[in-house]
Amino acid sequence: MGAAPNTGHDNQQHRPPDLRAAPQPVGAVMIGAAIAGARAAKLVNVVFGVVYLLVFAFGLFTLGNSLNFLALNAADNGLHLALGAVLLAVGLLSDRS
C-alpha cells in the first residue's frame, strides 16, 4: 500500500488563522490588571474596549468581501460591539482610581 495520491487540493493551506486561543491571553491580562489595582484595571478595560470596538468596525466594513482576513461574521461583530462598549464604559465610568 502506498500513500494517498496528491491531488493538489490541500485544505490546510487556505484556512483562515485560528483565533480561538485569543480569549485566554486577554483574560490573563485582565486578571493581572485586576490584581495590580484599580488604576491598571481601568486602563486595561479602556484599551481592550477600544480594541474590541476597532475590531467591530473592521468587521462591519469587511463582512462578505476578500479583505475579511479574520473571518469575522455578523455574530462576531455583535459580540465585539457589546464587549467593546461594556469594557470602555467600565473603564471610563468607574469611580475608583
MOMOFEN-V37158 format. One line per field, one symbol per residue. ss: DSSP state (H for helix, E for strand, L for the rest). phi: phi as a letter, one per 30 degrees, with the letter a starting at -180 (. if undefined). burial: I if it has 9 or more other C-alpha atoms within 8 Angstrom, else O. A space follows every 10 residues. Layout:
# MOMOFEN-V37158
ss=???
phi=???
burial=???
This chain:
# MOMOFEN-V37158
ss=LLLLLLLLLL HHHHLLLLLL LHHHHHHHHH HHHHHHLHHH HHHHHHHHHH HHHHHHHHHH HHLLLLLLLL LLLHHHHHHH HHHHHHHHHH HHHLLLL
phi=.cddddcicc dddcddddcd dddddddddd ddddddkddd dddddddddd dddddedddd dcdibddddd hdbddddddd dddddddddd ddcdddb
burial=OOOOOOOOOO OOOOOOOOOO OOOOOOOOII OOIIOOOIOI IIIIIIIIII IIIOIIOOIO OIIOOOOIOO OIOOOIIIOI IOIIIIIIII IOOOOOO
